[in-house]
C-alpha cells in the first residue's frame, strides 16, 4: 500500500470499528440525534419565531439534503464523516513522516472520551466541528506559509463546523488565533468564516426568545467528575460531560486518572517536538487549546458566578454554559502531543537499546486509547444500534400534511423514553417528522432540576397545561399524544387517529393553515443563508478551477 493511502486505511479501520452497528437498517436515535425519513423544509428552520437558533442552519441543510437522500442514509454519511475525517485529519496534521506516528495521532483524536460522550449525547453536528478542526489548522498553516489555493480550502473546512452556532464560533476563533491579524489573507478568511456564521446570527437577532438563558443551567451543564479524581482530571482526559448517562462505563474505572497522567506526560514531551517543528504555529495552537480548556472548566470552578451572570444578562451567553464542548482544540493538541511524544520516546529507546524496544512503545501508544476505553468499539458497545419508527408516525404525518396547522406535542417534555427505541432518551421527533410547526417544551430536566427554556410560547403552554387547562385554549390545530397525558388537556378535541404508539387529536375550532412569520424576520434570515451558501459554492468552484489550471 502506498504511503498516501495508509492514513485513509487507518481512518477507515477506526470508523468501521466505532460505527459497526450502522450496517443494520434503521435510525440511531439518542438524545439530540434525530433523523427522520423525510424532513420537510420550513421557515422555522431558517428563522425561528420564538426559539434560539441552536439548529440554524443545520436543520435547513438536512431538509435540503433530504430531497436527494433518505434520512437513514444522511445519518450514516454524517456519522461516518465525523469519525473518518477526525482520524484522517489528525493523521495528516501531525508533523511526522512515520506512518505509525500518524496512526497514533489518528487514534488519539478519533478514539477519545469527548467523541464517545458527544456521540452518545447525539450531538453529531458538534462533532462535525471536532472532525473539521485538524483540516482547519492545516489550511491556516498553509495560508500562513503563503501556499496557493488555501483560502478556498479554509472556507470548505470551516463550512461543516458552522452548521451550528458553537461549531461556527470555534471555527471563527480558530482562524483569529492561528493567523497573523495584520494580514490581508487573515481579513479575507475571517470575513468568509464570519459570513458562514451569518444564518444563526441573523436568526438570533429576529427571534422573540431574546437570547438570554436560565443561569441555573451553568451548574447543571458544568463539567463533572467521572471517577475519584474530580472534574478537572476528567477534562484533562477530554471527558467530563455533564450528562452521566452518556459516559462510557470504562471512564469510571479507578485506573483512568493514572492513564490520563501518563497521556499528559507523553504529550508534554511531544509538544516540545511540535514547537520545534512548527515554531510559532505550535504556540498559537497551544494558546487556543488552553483557552478552550479554561472555558470547559469555568462552570466547575470559582468563575461559575461570572458565567452565570453572562448567561443571564448577555444575549448569546447561553452558548458558554455547556463549556465542556470547547475542549475540541485541547483534544487536538493533546493528540498531536501524544503522537509526537511516543515517536520521540521510541527513538530514545531504539538508540539506547534496540529497535524492538521502540516498536513495543509504539504498539503501547497505539493500543492505549482502545484499552482504556474499549466500550467505544462497535457503536459504543451496542448503544448506537438502529431502530425503526412505528408506522404511526407516517400515519400522523399524512393527516397533518393534509390539513396543516400548529401541532402541540404531549406529554409536554422535550426529551422522552420510548419502548420502540429500547427506552433510550431521545428528543421529540415531531418537529422534524411533521410538515407543520410543532409546539414543544424547550425546558430541559437535568435530574431533579429543570433548566428553563427561552421560548415565550412554550412557557405560556407549560403554564396553561400545568394549571389543568385544555390544550385547545392555545389555539393549536392538532395535539399529538406520544405517551400518558392528563385527560383534561384533550377536552374539546376530536380524536383523528389512534395507534399503538401515537394519538392525534384535532381542534375543530381552528381551521387548517400555517401562519408565516413576518417578512421582516424571514427576508434577512433567508438572505444570510443565501450569502453563506454562495460563499461555500464560490470556494468550491475556486478550488476546482485552480486545481484544473495547475
C-alpha positions in Angstrom: 0.0 0.0 0.0 1.3 3.5 -0.9 2.2 5.9 1.8 -0.5 8.2 0.6 -3.3 5.6 1.1 -2.1 4.4 4.6 -3.8 7.3 6.5 -7.0 6.6 4.7 -6.8 2.9 5.6 -6.2 3.8 9.2 -9.1 6.2 9.3 -11.4 3.7 7.6 -10.4 1.0 10.0 -11.2 3.2 13.1 -14.5 4.2 11.5 -15.6 0.7 10.8 -14.9 -0.4 14.4 -16.6 2.5 16.0 -19.7 2.5 13.8 -20.1 -1.2 13.0 -23.8 -1.3 14.1 -24.8 1.2 11.4 -24.5 -1.7 8.9 -28.0 -2.6 10.2 -31.1 -0.9 8.8 -33.0 1.8 10.7 -32.2 5.0 12.6 -29.9 5.6 15.6 -32.0 7.8 17.9 -30.2 9.2 21.0 -30.9 12.5 22.8 -30.2 15.2 20.2 -29.6 12.8 17.3 -33.0 12.7 15.5 -33.1 11.7 11.8 -36.4 11.0 10.1 -37.2 9.6 6.6 -38.2 12.9 5.1 -37.6 16.2 6.9 -39.6 19.0 5.3 -38.1 22.5 5.0 -39.9 25.2 6.9 -39.4 28.8 7.8 -39.0 27.8 11.4 -35.7 26.1 10.4 -34.5 29.3 8.8 -35.9 32.0 11.1 -37.2 30.5 14.4 -40.0 32.8 15.6 -39.6 32.3 19.4 -36.7 29.9 19.9 -32.9 30.3 19.9 -31.3 29.2 16.6 -29.4 26.3 18.1 -30.0 24.2 14.9 -29.6 27.0 12.3 -28.6 26.4 9.6 -28.3 22.7 10.4 -32.0 21.7 10.1 -32.4 23.5 6.8 -29.4 21.8 5.3 -30.6 18.4 6.4 -34.0 19.2 4.9 -32.4 20.2 1.6 -30.2 17.1 1.6 -33.3 15.0 2.3 -34.6 15.9 -1.2 -32.0 13.7 -2.8 -31.2 11.2 0.0 -33.4 9.5 2.7 -32.8 10.2 6.4 -31.2 6.8 7.2 -28.5 7.4 4.5 -27.9 11.0 5.6 -27.3 9.8 9.2 -24.7 7.3 8.1 -23.0 9.8 5.9 -22.8 12.3 8.8 -21.5 9.8 11.4 -19.0 8.2 9.1 -17.7 11.7 8.1 -17.3 12.6 11.8 -15.1 9.6 12.7 -13.3 9.3 9.3 -12.4 12.9 8.9 -11.3 13.3 12.5 -8.9 10.3 12.2 -7.6 11.3 8.7 -7.2 14.9 9.7 -5.1 14.2 12.7 -3.0 11.7 10.7 -2.3 14.4 8.1 -1.8 17.2 10.5 0.8 15.6 12.8 4.3 16.8 11.6 5.9 13.4 11.0 6.7 11.2 8.0 6.3 8.0 10.0 3.2 6.0 9.4 3.0 4.7 12.9 3.1 8.2 14.3 0.3 9.2 12.1 -1.7 6.1 13.2 -1.1 7.1 16.9 -2.4 10.7 16.2 -5.4 9.3 14.4 -6.4 7.0 17.2 -5.6 9.6 19.9 -8.0 12.1 18.3 -10.7 9.8 16.9 -10.9 7.4 20.0 -11.4 9.9 22.8 -13.9 10.3 25.6 -15.0 13.6 24.1 -16.0 11.9 20.8 -17.6 9.0 22.7 -19.6 11.2 25.1 -20.9 13.6 22.5 -21.8 10.8 20.2 -23.8 9.1 22.9 -25.5 12.5 23.6 -26.4 12.6 19.9 -24.5 15.8 19.1 -23.3 14.8 15.7 -23.3 18.3 14.4 -20.9 19.5 17.1 -18.7 16.5 16.2 -18.5 17.8 12.7 -16.7 20.8 14.1 -14.5 18.3 16.0 -13.7 16.5 12.8 -13.1 19.7 10.8 -10.6 21.3 13.2 -7.5 19.4 12.0 -8.3 20.4 8.4 -8.9 24.0 9.5 -5.5 24.0 11.3 -3.9 22.6 8.1 -5.5 25.3 6.0 -4.4 28.0 8.4 -0.9 26.7 8.5 -0.7 26.6 4.7 -2.2 30.1 4.4 0.4 31.4 6.8 3.1 29.9 4.6 1.7 31.5 1.5 0.7 28.4 -0.4 -1.7 28.7 -3.3 -5.5 27.9 -3.3 -5.6 27.8 0.5 -8.4 30.3 1.2 -11.0 28.2 -0.6 -9.8 25.1 1.4 -10.1 27.0 4.6 -13.6 28.1 3.8 -14.6 24.5 2.9 -13.0 23.2 6.1 -14.9 25.7 8.2 -18.3 25.2 6.5 -19.3 21.9 8.1 -18.3 23.3 11.5 -20.6 26.4 11.0 -23.8 24.3 10.7 -24.3 25.1 14.5 -23.5 28.3 16.4 -20.9 26.5 18.7 -19.1 25.0 15.8 -19.1 28.2 13.8 -17.8 30.1 16.8 -15.0 27.6 17.3 -14.0 27.9 13.6 -14.0 31.7 13.7 -11.9 31.9 16.9 -9.5 29.3 15.5 -8.8 31.4 12.4 -8.4 34.5 14.5 -5.9 32.8 16.8 -3.9 30.8 14.2 -3.4 33.5 11.6 -1.5 36.8 11.9 -4.0 39.6 12.4 -2.2 42.2 10.2 -2.6 40.2 7.0 -4.9 40.6 4.0 -5.4 36.9 3.9 -6.4 36.8 7.5 -9.0 39.6 6.9 -10.5 37.6 4.0 -10.5 34.4 5.9 -12.2 36.0 8.9 -14.8 37.7 6.7 -15.6 34.5 4.9 -16.0 32.4 8.1 -18.0 35.2 9.8 -20.3 35.1 6.8 -20.7 31.3 7.3 -22.0 32.2 10.8 -24.5 34.8 9.4 -27.5 32.4 9.3 -27.7 31.8 13.1 -26.5 35.3 14.0 -29.3 37.0 11.9 -31.9 34.5 13.1 -31.0 35.2 16.8 -31.5 38.9 16.3 -35.0 38.4 15.0 -36.2 35.8 17.4 -38.6 36.6 20.2 -36.5 34.3 22.5 -34.3 37.2 23.5 -31.0 35.4 23.6 -30.7 35.2 27.4 -30.8 31.8 29.2 -31.5 30.4 32.6 -28.3 30.8 34.8 -29.4 27.6 36.6 -28.1 25.8 33.5 -24.4 26.7 34.4 -24.4 24.4 37.4 -26.3 21.7 35.6 -24.1 21.7 32.5 -20.8 22.1 34.3 -18.1 19.6 33.8 -18.5 16.6 36.2 -16.2 14.0 37.7 -16.3 10.6 36.1 -14.3 8.8 38.8 -12.5 9.5 42.1 -10.1 12.1 40.5 -12.6 15.0 40.0 -13.9 17.1 37.1 -10.6 18.7 36.1 -8.9 15.4 35.7 -11.9 14.2 33.6 -11.5 17.3 31.4 -7.7 16.7 31.1 -8.6 13.3 29.5 -11.1 15.1 27.2 -14.1 13.8 29.2 -16.3 15.4 31.9 -19.5 15.8 30.1 -22.5 17.0 32.2 -24.8 14.0 31.4 -23.7 10.9 33.4 -26.0 8.7 31.2 -23.7 9.3 28.2 -20.4 8.4 29.8 -18.9 5.1 28.8 -18.7 2.7 31.7 -14.9 2.4 31.3 -14.5 6.0 32.2 -15.5 5.2 35.8 -12.5 2.9 36.3 -10.1 3.8 39.2 -7.2 3.4 36.7 -8.4 6.1 34.3 -6.8 9.0 36.2 -3.4 7.2 36.1 -3.7 6.7 32.4 -4.6 10.4 32.0 -1.4 11.4 33.8 0.6 9.0 31.5 -1.1 10.5 28.5 -0.3 14.0 29.6 3.3 13.1 30.4 3.9 11.7 26.9 2.1 14.7 25.4 4.4 17.2 27.2 7.4 15.5 25.5 5.6 15.6 22.2 4.6 19.3 22.5 8.2 20.2 22.8 8.8 18.4 19.5 5.8 20.2 18.0 7.2 23.6 18.9 10.5 22.7 17.3 8.8 21.6 14.1 6.1 24.3 13.9 7.6 27.2 15.8 5.1 30.0 16.5 2.3 28.0 14.9 2.5 25.5 17.8 2.4 28.3 20.3 -0.8 29.6 18.7 -2.4 26.2 18.8 -1.5 25.7 22.4 -3.0 29.1 23.3 -6.2 28.1 21.6 -6.2 24.8 23.5 -5.6 26.5 26.8 -8.5 28.9 26.2 -10.8 26.0 25.3 -9.8 24.2 28.5 -10.4 27.3 30.6 -13.9 27.6 29.1 -14.6 24.0 29.8 -13.5 24.3 33.4 -15.3 27.7 34.0 -18.6 26.2 35.2 -16.9 23.9 37.7 -14.6 26.4 39.3 -14.5 29.8 41.0 -15.5 31.5 37.8 -19.0 29.9 37.9 -20.8 33.0 39.3 -19.3 35.2 36.4 -20.5 32.6 33.9 -24.0 32.7 35.5 -24.1 36.4 35.1 -23.0 36.2 31.5 -25.7 33.6 30.7 -28.4 35.6 32.4 -27.6 39.1 31.1 -25.6 38.8 27.8 -27.5 37.7 24.7 -25.9 34.5 23.4 -24.2 33.8 26.7 -26.0 30.5 26.9 -23.5 29.2 24.4 -21.0 29.1 27.2 -22.9 27.2 29.8 -22.0 23.7 28.4 -18.4 24.6 28.5 -17.0 21.1 28.0 -17.8 21.2 24.3 -15.0 23.8 23.9 -12.4 21.1 24.7 -12.1 20.5 20.9 -8.8 22.4 20.4 -7.4 20.9 23.6 -8.2 17.4 22.4 -6.4 18.1 19.1 -3.3 19.5 20.8 -3.3 16.5 23.2 -3.5 14.0 20.3 -0.6 15.7 18.4 1.5 15.9 21.5 0.9 12.3 22.4 1.8 11.0 18.9 5.0 13.1 18.7 5.8 12.2 22.3 5.5 8.5 21.5 7.7 9.0 18.5 10.4 10.8 20.5 10.4 8.3 23.3 10.5 5.4 20.8 13.5 6.9 19.1 15.3 7.2 22.5 14.6 3.6 23.4 15.8 2.5 20.0 19.1 4.4 20.4 19.6 3.1 23.9 18.6 -0.5 23.5 17.4 -1.9 20.1 14.6 -1.3 17.5 12.3 -3.8 19.2 12.1 -1.6 22.3 10.8 1.3 20.2 8.3 -0.9 18.4 6.9 -2.1 21.7 6.5 1.5 22.9 4.7 2.4 19.6 2.4 -0.6 20.0 1.5 0.5 23.5 0.8 4.0 22.3 -1.5 2.6 19.6 -3.4 0.4 22.0 -3.6 2.8 24.9 -6.8 4.7 23.8 -8.5 1.4 22.9 -7.5 -0.4 26.1 -8.5 2.4 28.4 -11.9 2.9 26.6 -12.8 -0.4 24.9 -16.5 0.4 25.0 -16.4 2.9 22.2 -16.0 0.0 19.8 -19.0 -1.5 18.0 -21.2 1.5 18.4 -20.3 2.3 22.0 -20.9 -1.4 22.9 -24.2 -1.5 21.1 -25.6 1.8 22.3 -25.7 3.1 18.7 -27.9 0.3 17.4 -30.5 1.4 14.9 -34.3 1.1 15.5 -37.3 1.6 13.3 -40.0 4.3 13.7 -43.5 2.8 14.4 -45.9 3.1 11.4 -48.0 5.5 13.5 -45.5 8.3 12.6 -46.2 8.1 8.9 -50.0 7.9 9.5 -49.9 11.0 11.7 -47.6 12.9 9.3 -50.0 12.2 6.4 -53.0 13.6 8.3 -51.2 16.7 9.4 -49.9 17.3 5.9 -53.5 17.1 4.6 -54.8 19.8 6.9 -51.7 21.7 8.1 -51.6 23.7 11.3 -49.7 24.1 14.5 -49.2 20.9 16.5 -48.9 20.7 20.3 -46.8 17.7 21.3 -47.7 15.9 24.6 -46.5 14.9 27.1 -45.0 18.4 27.3 -41.4 17.1 27.6 -38.8 17.8 25.0 -37.0 14.5 25.8 -38.6 11.2 26.5 -38.0 7.4 26.5 -39.9 5.2 24.1 -40.3 1.5 24.2 -39.8 1.2 20.5 -36.5 3.0 21.0 -35.3 0.5 23.6 -36.2 3.0 26.3 -33.3 5.3 25.2 -33.9 9.0 25.8 -34.4 11.0 22.6 -35.6 14.5 21.6 -39.2 14.7 20.4 -39.1 13.7 16.7 -42.3 15.6 15.9 -40.7 18.9 14.7 -38.7 17.0 12.1 -41.2 14.3 11.2 -44.2 16.5 10.7 -44.6 19.2 8.0 -46.0 21.7 10.4 -44.9 24.0 13.3 -44.6 21.9 16.5 -45.1 23.5 19.9 -42.9 21.6 22.4 -41.2 22.2 25.7 -37.7 23.7 25.3 -37.0 23.5 29.1 -34.6 20.7 30.0 -34.9 18.5 33.0 -31.5 17.5 34.5 -32.0 15.2 37.4 -34.4 16.9 39.8 -33.7 20.4 38.3 -35.5 21.9 35.4 -33.5 24.5 33.4 -35.9 27.0 31.9 -36.1 27.4 28.1 -36.2 30.6 26.1 -39.4 30.3 24.1 -42.2 32.6 25.4 -44.8 30.5 23.5 -43.6 27.2 25.2 -43.6 28.9 28.6 -47.2 30.0 28.0 -48.2 26.5 27.0 -46.5 25.0 30.0 -48.2 27.3 32.4 -51.6 26.6 30.9 -51.2 22.8 30.9 -49.8 22.8 34.5 -52.9 24.7 35.6 -55.0 21.8 34.2 -56.5 23.9 31.3 -57.4 22.3 27.9 -54.8 22.4 25.1 -57.5 23.8 22.8 -57.1 27.2 24.5 -53.7 27.5 22.9 -55.3 27.8 19.5 -53.4 24.8 18.1 -54.8 22.9 15.1 -53.5 19.5 16.3 -52.4 17.8 19.5 -50.0 14.8 19.2 -50.0 12.4 22.1 -46.9 10.4 22.4 -47.5 8.9 25.9 -49.5 9.3 29.0 -51.0 12.7 29.5 -53.7 14.4 31.5 -57.2 13.7 30.1 -58.3 17.3 30.8 -55.7 18.5 28.3 -57.7 16.9 25.5 -61.0 18.5 26.3 -62.8 19.9 23.3 -60.7 18.0 20.8 -61.7 15.2 18.4 -59.7 12.0 18.0 -58.4 11.9 14.5 -56.1 8.9 14.8 -55.3 6.3 17.4 -52.4 3.8 17.0 -50.3 1.7 19.3 -47.6 4.4 19.7 -49.3 7.7 18.9 -52.7 9.5 19.0 -53.6 12.6 17.0 -56.3 14.9 18.2 -57.9 17.6 16.1 -59.2 21.0 17.2 -62.3 21.6 15.1 -62.4 25.2 16.2 -59.1 26.1 14.4 -59.1 26.0 10.6 -56.3 24.4 8.6 -53.4 26.7 7.7 -50.0 27.7 8.8 -49.3 31.3 9.8 -46.0 32.6 8.3 -43.6 34.7 10.4 -43.3 38.3 9.5 -41.4 39.1 6.3 -39.2 41.4 8.3 -37.9 38.2 10.0 -37.9 35.8 7.0 -36.1 38.0 4.5 -32.9 38.9 6.4 -32.6 35.2 7.6 -33.0 33.9 4.1 -30.5 36.4 2.8 -28.0 35.3 5.4 -28.5 31.7 4.4 -28.0 32.5 0.7 -24.9 34.5 1.5 -23.3 31.6 3.4 -24.3 29.2 0.7 -22.8 31.3 -2.1 -19.5 31.6 -0.2 -19.3 27.8 0.0 -20.1 27.4 -3.7 -17.6 30.1 -4.7 -14.9 28.4 -2.6 -15.6 25.0 -4.1 -15.5 26.4 -7.6 -12.3 28.4 -7.0 -10.6 25.3 -5.6 -11.8 23.1 -8.5 -10.8 25.6 -11.2 -7.5 26.3 -9.5 -6.6 22.6 -9.4 -7.5 22.2 -13.0 -5.2 25.0 -14.1 -2.3 23.7 -12.0 
